[in-house]
Amino acid sequence: MTSTNCSDTLARAQRLGLFGLCAHFCELGQQPWVPTLLNIEEAERQKRSLQRRLHSAHLGSFRLMCDFDWFWPKRIDRDHVEDLFTLGFLNEGENLLLLGPNGVGKTMIAQNVGHQALLAGHTVLFSSASALLNDLGERDSCWARNQRLRRYVRPQLLLIDEVGYLSYDNRHADLLFEVITRRYERRVSTVITTNKPFSQWNEVFPNAACVVTLIDRLTHRAELVQIEADSYRLKEAKLRAADKAKRRRGAPAAKPASASTAAQP
């Protein structure tokens, strides 16, 4: 082993916290099993790290992008969506805004982007807008609220789903503004899915003074993906209903019981 390789091996052992090996490196560093040990330890720690981050991300179950029907939307920039999975926006500290009506795949794309970020080693948290705002709104004291805010500010990627499906009062608007502002200042990425154009966010947060500034900070450094389509969930529901009706029409009619059978106790 060359001196460069030896120093690299020692540095790996130090990063892994294998202090016993480091202390006796002069005796053990040249042993052929040392690189194997380090490879195994690094792989196991990466595996455990991914498991912890997956558990903490709360992504839930989701369909993979290989199941996405690119021919269904009337308008979608496929190249742009596929480029999101290179995580360039995340590395640049930009936001991702997914706009479109209900049932067109915004949440599916967001969850897949979050999963890709996890695989790349980032910390991720997924939450619906209502769950996030209710969670923060339940904290009575300023101290408790600030402690809870860290949960949403700390991750390298925060995914907030379904902004616009419900309306919120001024207090909730201020809480979302606080989350977005702190993340904006830290230059960490936030993904928003919404069924409302920004011109209608005053309907989501009626009379909230912070809406204009909130939108400004979300969009200042952001990638915007717009999807125009009818609800894919509604399409699938109609197809399932038609399939069931077809099967019912094709099923043989039930045979009536014979008189002798009916007479049996």
C-alpha positions in Angstrom: 0.0 0.0 0.0 1.4 3.4 -1.0 1.7 6.3 1.4 -1.2 8.1 -0.3 -3.4 5.0 -0.1 -2.4 4.5 3.5 -3.4 8.1 4.5 -6.7 7.7 2.6 -7.4 4.5 4.5 -6.6 6.1 7.8 -8.9 9.1 6.9 -11.7 6.7 6.1 -11.3 4.9 9.5 -11.3 8.3 11.3 -14.5 9.4 9.5 -16.1 6.1 10.6 -15.0 6.6 14.2 -13.0 3.3 14.3 -10.7 4.7 17.0 -9.2 1.4 17.9 -8.1 0.7 14.4 -6.8 4.3 14.1 -4.8 3.9 17.3 -3.1 0.8 16.0 -2.9 1.8 12.4 0.8 1.5 12.2 0.4 -2.2 13.0 -2.8 -3.0 11.2 -3.1 -0.5 8.4 -1.2 -2.8 5.9 -3.5 -5.8 6.6 -5.4 -6.8 3.5 -8.7 -7.1 5.4 -8.7 -3.4 6.4 -10.2 -2.0 3.1 -12.8 -4.7 3.2 -13.8 -3.8 6.7 -14.1 -0.2 5.8 -16.2 -0.9 2.7 -18.6 -3.1 4.8 -18.8 -0.4 7.5 -19.5 2.4 5.1 -22.1 0.4 3.2 -23.9 -0.5 6.4 -23.9 3.0 7.7 -25.2 4.3 4.4 -28.0 1.7 4.5 -29.0 2.7 8.1 -28.8 6.4 7.2 -31.2 5.8 4.3 -33.6 3.8 6.5 -33.7 6.6 9.1 -34.2 9.3 6.5 -36.9 7.3 4.8 -38.7 6.8 8.1 -38.4 10.5 9.0 -39.5 11.8 5.6 -43.1 10.5 5.9 -43.4 10.1 2.1 -46.0 7.4 2.5 -46.8 5.0 -0.4 -46.7 6.4 -3.9 -46.6 5.2 -7.5 -43.2 5.4 -9.3 -42.7 7.6 -12.3 -42.5 4.6 -14.6 -46.3 4.5 -14.1 -46.9 8.1 -15.0 -49.1 8.4 -18.1 -47.3 11.2 -20.1 -50.0 11.1 -22.8 -52.9 12.0 -20.5 -52.1 15.7 -19.7 -53.0 18.3 -22.3 -50.0 20.2 -21.3 -46.8 19.1 -19.4 -43.1 19.6 -20.1 -41.8 16.1 -19.9 -38.2 17.1 -20.4 -38.5 19.6 -17.6 -40.1 17.1 -15.2 -37.5 14.4 -15.9 -34.7 17.0 -15.4 -36.0 17.6 -11.8 -34.7 14.1 -10.9 -31.1 15.3 -11.5 -31.8 17.4 -8.3 -30.2 20.5 -9.9 -32.8 22.7 -8.3 -32.0 21.2 -4.9 -28.3 21.6 -5.3 -28.8 25.3 -6.2 -31.2 25.9 -3.2 -34.1 26.7 -5.5 -37.8 25.9 -4.9 -40.0 23.7 -7.0 -43.6 24.7 -7.6 -46.1 22.2 -9.2 -49.3 23.8 -10.4 -52.4 22.1 -11.8 -55.9 21.0 -11.0 -56.8 18.1 -8.8 -55.7 14.6 -9.8 -53.1 15.3 -12.4 -50.0 13.8 -10.7 -48.5 16.8 -8.8 -48.2 14.8 -5.6 -46.9 11.8 -7.4 -44.1 13.9 -9.0 -43.3 15.6 -5.6 -43.1 12.2 -3.8 -40.8 10.8 -6.5 -38.5 13.8 -6.4 -38.4 13.5 -2.6 -37.5 9.8 -2.9 -34.7 10.6 -5.3 -33.4 13.2 -2.9 -33.3 10.6 -0.1 -31.4 8.2 -2.3 -28.9 11.0 -3.0 -28.3 11.4 0.7 -30.4 14.4 1.5 -32.8 14.9 4.4 -36.5 15.2 3.3 -39.8 15.9 4.9 -43.2 15.5 3.3 -46.4 17.0 4.7 -49.8 18.2 3.6 -50.3 22.0 4.1 -53.1 21.3 6.5 -51.1 18.9 8.7 -48.1 21.3 8.8 -50.2 24.4 9.7 -52.3 22.6 12.2 -49.2 21.1 13.8 -47.7 24.5 14.2 -51.0 26.1 15.2 -51.4 23.7 18.1 -48.2 25.0 19.8 -49.5 27.5 22.4 -46.3 29.1 23.5 -43.7 31.0 21.4 -41.0 28.6 22.7 -43.0 25.5 21.7 -43.8 27.0 18.3 -40.2 27.9 17.6 -39.1 24.4 18.6 -41.6 22.9 16.2 -40.6 25.2 13.4 -37.2 23.6 13.4 -38.8 20.4 12.2 -39.9 22.1 9.0 -36.9 24.4 8.5 -34.1 21.8 9.1 -34.6 19.3 6.2 -32.7 20.0 3.0 -35.9 19.4 1.1 -39.4 20.2 2.4 -42.4 19.1 0.4 -45.7 20.8 1.2 -48.6 19.2 -0.5 -52.1 20.5 -1.4 -51.8 24.2 -0.8 -55.1 25.7 -1.9 -57.4 22.8 -1.2 -58.5 24.5 2.0 -58.6 28.1 3.2 -56.8 29.3 6.3 -56.9 32.2 8.7 -54.3 34.9 9.1 -52.5 33.0 11.9 -52.0 30.0 9.6 -50.8 32.3 6.8 -48.3 33.8 9.2 -47.0 30.4 10.2 -46.5 29.3 6.6 -44.8 32.6 5.9 -42.4 31.9 8.8 -41.5 28.5 7.5 -40.9 29.8 3.9 -39.0 32.8 5.1 -36.6 30.8 7.3 -36.0 28.3 4.5 -35.5 31.2 2.0 -32.9 32.7 4.3 -31.1 29.4 4.6 -31.3 28.8 0.8 -32.8 25.3 1.2 -35.4 24.0 -1.2 -39.1 23.7 -0.8 -41.5 21.9 -3.1 -45.1 23.2 -3.2 -48.0 21.5 -4.9 -51.1 23.7 -5.5 -54.3 23.7 -7.5 -54.5 27.5 -7.3 -52.6 30.0 -9.5 -50.8 32.5 -7.3 -53.3 35.2 -8.3 -55.9 33.2 -6.3 -53.9 32.7 -3.1 -55.8 35.5 -1.5 -58.7 33.0 -1.5 -56.5 30.5 0.3 -55.4 33.0 2.9 -58.2 35.6 3.0 -57.1 39.1 4.2 -53.6 37.9 5.1 -51.2 40.8 4.7 -48.2 38.4 4.1 -49.5 36.7 1.0 -47.7 38.9 -1.6 -44.4 38.6 0.2 -44.9 34.8 0.7 -45.4 34.3 -3.0 -42.4 36.6 -3.8 -40.1 34.5 -1.6 -41.4 31.2 -3.0 -41.0 32.3 -6.6 -37.8 34.3 -6.4 -35.6 31.3 -6.9 -37.9 28.6 -8.2 -38.7 26.2 -11.0 -42.3 26.2 -12.1 -44.0 23.2 -13.6 -47.6 23.6 -14.8 -49.8 20.7 -15.7 -53.0 21.0 -17.6 -55.2 17.9 -17.6 -58.5 16.4 -16.5 -58.3 14.4 -13.3 -56.5 11.1 -13.9 -58.1 9.7 -10.7 -61.5 10.4 -12.2 -60.4 8.7 -15.4 -59.3 5.6 -13.5 -62.5 5.5 -11.5 -64.6 5.6 -14.7 -62.5 2.9 -16.3 -62.9 0.6 -13.2 -66.7 1.2 -13.2 -66.9 0.4 -16.9 -64.8 -2.7 -16.4 -67.0 -3.9 -13.5 -70.2 -3.2 -15.6 -68.7 -5.2 -18.5 -67.9 -8.2 -16.2 -71.4 -8.1 -14.8 -73.0 -8.2 -18.2 -70.8 -11.1 -19.2 -71.4 -13.1 -16.0 -73.8 -16.1 -16.4 -77.1 -15.6 -14.6 -77.5 -17.4 -11.3 -79.4 -20.7 -11.6 -82.7 -20.7 -9.6 -82.9 -23.4 -7.0 -84.9 -26.5 -8.0 -88.1 -27.3 -6.2 -86.6 -30.4 -4.5 -83.6 -28.3 -3.4 -85.7 -25.6 -2.1 -87.8 -28.0 -0.1 -84.7 -29.3 1.8 -84.3 -28.0 5.3 
